[in-house]
């Protein structure tokens, strides 16, 4: 009698579903928001062997530190040449930052960057979308550094309830 785990991107939550028999094909809707056909997750399991330290406290766990340092150093050099009054240049720098570090800036930030690439005023974008983005100055180099140190997107929460598949 397996228990399957499914992830809802809208809720950023992993849900547990009980099935009275193995069922590889069924994909339930989210019990919280109703999103159809949740994504099946690989369940964690224990193995015999040497224990590994808990990486939950380190948001950059698994990320190549040398790669991150090189990316940030290169971006810092490039940032010195950027005209901060040109939204296109700032958007280009932010996109390079995300690509170089592999961090997901989140959908609101991707939308803001696209608007900046189109030449819109960053202050106007921040005023309209400020509640959706992290930080007081989402378009600053400091905000990008904080995003890198925080590891990007928050880890999903786990709903402890058991739902019927």
C-alpha positions as CSV (number, residue, x, y, z in Angstrom):
1,X,0.0,0.0,0.0
2,X,2.2,2.8,-1.3
3,X,2.2,6.5,-0.4
4,X,3.1,8.8,-3.2
5,X,4.3,12.4,-3.0
6,X,3.1,15.1,-5.4
7,X,4.3,18.7,-5.7
8,X,2.1,21.7,-6.3
9,X,4.2,24.6,-7.7
10,X,1.4,27.1,-7.0
11,X,1.4,26.3,-3.3
12,X,5.1,25.3,-3.2
13,X,4.0,22.3,-1.2
14,X,4.6,18.5,-1.3
15,X,1.5,16.4,-0.5
16,X,1.3,12.7,0.5
17,X,-1.3,10.5,-1.2
18,X,-2.2,7.0,-0.1
19,X,-3.2,4.4,-2.7
20,X,-4.6,0.9,-1.8
21,X,-2.7,-0.5,-4.8
22,X,0.3,0.6,-6.9
23,X,-0.8,3.4,-9.2
24,X,1.9,4.9,-11.4
25,X,-0.3,6.9,-13.8
26,X,-2.8,8.8,-11.6
27,X,-2.0,12.4,-10.9
28,X,-4.3,14.1,-8.4
29,X,-5.3,17.7,-8.2
30,X,-3.9,19.9,-5.4
31,X,-6.0,19.5,-2.3
32,X,-5.2,23.1,-1.3
33,X,-5.6,25.2,-4.5
34,X,-7.2,22.7,-7.0
35,X,-4.3,22.8,-9.5
36,X,-4.8,19.9,-11.9
37,X,-2.4,17.0,-12.3
38,X,0.3,17.6,-9.7
39,X,3.9,16.6,-10.4
40,X,5.0,13.3,-8.9
41,X,8.1,13.5,-6.6
42,X,10.7,11.0,-5.7
43,X,10.2,10.1,-2.1
44,X,13.1,10.3,0.3
45,X,14.3,7.0,1.7
46,X,17.0,5.7,4.0
47,X,20.1,3.8,3.0
48,X,22.7,2.0,5.0
49,X,26.0,3.8,5.1
50,X,27.9,6.8,6.3
51,X,25.6,9.6,7.5
52,X,25.7,12.9,5.7
53,X,25.5,16.2,7.5
54,X,22.2,18.0,7.2
55,X,22.3,20.6,4.5
56,X,18.9,22.2,5.3
57,X,20.6,25.1,7.2
58,X,22.8,25.9,4.2
59,X,20.8,27.3,1.3
60,X,23.8,27.1,-1.0
61,X,24.4,23.4,-0.3
62,X,25.2,21.5,-3.5
63,X,26.1,24.7,-5.4
64,X,29.6,24.9,-6.8
65,X,31.2,27.7,-4.6
66,X,34.0,28.3,-7.1
67,X,31.5,28.8,-9.9
68,X,29.5,31.2,-7.7
69,X,32.6,33.2,-6.8
70,X,33.7,33.4,-10.4
71,X,30.2,34.5,-11.5
72,X,30.0,37.2,-8.9
73,X,33.5,38.5,-9.6
74,X,32.8,38.7,-13.3
75,X,29.5,40.4,-12.7
76,X,31.1,42.9,-10.3
77,X,33.6,43.8,-13.0
78,X,30.9,44.1,-15.5
79,X,28.7,46.1,-13.1
80,X,31.3,48.8,-13.0
81,X,30.8,49.5,-16.7
82,X,27.0,49.5,-16.5
83,X,25.0,52.7,-16.7
84,X,22.6,52.4,-13.8
85,X,20.2,54.8,-15.5
86,X,19.8,52.5,-18.4
87,X,17.2,49.8,-17.5
88,X,18.2,47.7,-20.5
89,X,21.8,47.4,-19.3
90,X,20.6,46.6,-15.7
91,X,18.2,44.0,-17.0
92,X,21.0,42.4,-19.1
93,X,23.2,42.3,-16.0
94,X,20.5,40.7,-13.9
95,X,19.8,38.0,-16.6
96,X,23.5,37.2,-16.8
97,X,23.6,36.9,-13.0
98,X,20.8,34.4,-13.0
99,X,22.3,32.4,-15.9
100,X,25.8,32.4,-14.3
101,X,24.7,31.3,-10.9
102,X,21.8,29.0,-11.9
103,X,19.5,30.7,-9.5
104,X,15.8,31.0,-10.2
105,X,14.9,34.6,-9.6
106,X,11.2,33.8,-9.6
107,X,8.4,34.7,-12.0
108,X,7.8,38.3,-10.7
109,X,11.5,39.1,-11.2
110,X,11.5,37.5,-14.7
111,X,8.5,39.7,-15.6
112,X,10.2,42.8,-14.2
113,X,13.4,42.1,-16.1
114,X,11.5,41.7,-19.3
115,X,9.8,45.0,-18.7
116,X,13.2,46.6,-18.1
117,X,14.6,45.1,-21.3
118,X,11.7,46.8,-23.1
119,X,12.9,50.1,-21.6
120,X,10.4,50.7,-18.8
121,X,11.5,52.7,-15.8
122,X,12.7,50.4,-12.9
123,X,11.2,52.7,-10.3
124,X,7.8,52.4,-12.0
125,X,8.1,48.6,-12.2
126,X,9.1,48.5,-8.5
127,X,6.2,50.7,-7.5
128,X,3.7,48.4,-9.4
129,X,5.3,45.1,-8.5
130,X,7.1,45.8,-5.2
131,X,4.9,43.6,-3.1
132,X,5.7,40.6,-5.4
133,X,9.4,41.0,-5.3
134,X,11.9,40.4,-2.4
135,X,13.8,43.2,-0.9
136,X,13.6,47.0,-0.8
137,X,15.8,47.5,-3.9
138,X,15.1,44.5,-6.1
139,X,17.1,45.9,-9.0
140,X,20.3,46.7,-7.2
141,X,23.6,44.7,-7.2
142,X,23.2,44.2,-3.4
143,X,19.8,42.6,-4.0
144,X,21.3,40.2,-6.5
145,X,24.0,39.2,-4.0
146,X,21.4,38.6,-1.3
147,X,19.5,36.4,-3.8
148,X,22.6,34.4,-4.4
149,X,23.3,33.9,-0.7
150,X,19.7,33.0,0.0
151,X,19.8,30.2,-2.6
152,X,16.9,31.6,-4.7
153,X,13.6,30.0,-4.3
154,X,12.3,28.8,-0.9
155,X,12.2,25.0,-0.4
156,X,8.8,23.5,-0.6
157,X,6.8,22.9,2.6
158,X,5.5,19.5,3.4
159,X,1.8,18.9,4.2
160,X,1.7,16.2,6.9
161,X,-1.8,15.1,6.0
162,X,-2.4,11.9,4.1
163,X,-4.8,12.2,1.2
164,X,-6.6,9.5,-0.8
165,X,-5.3,8.9,-4.3
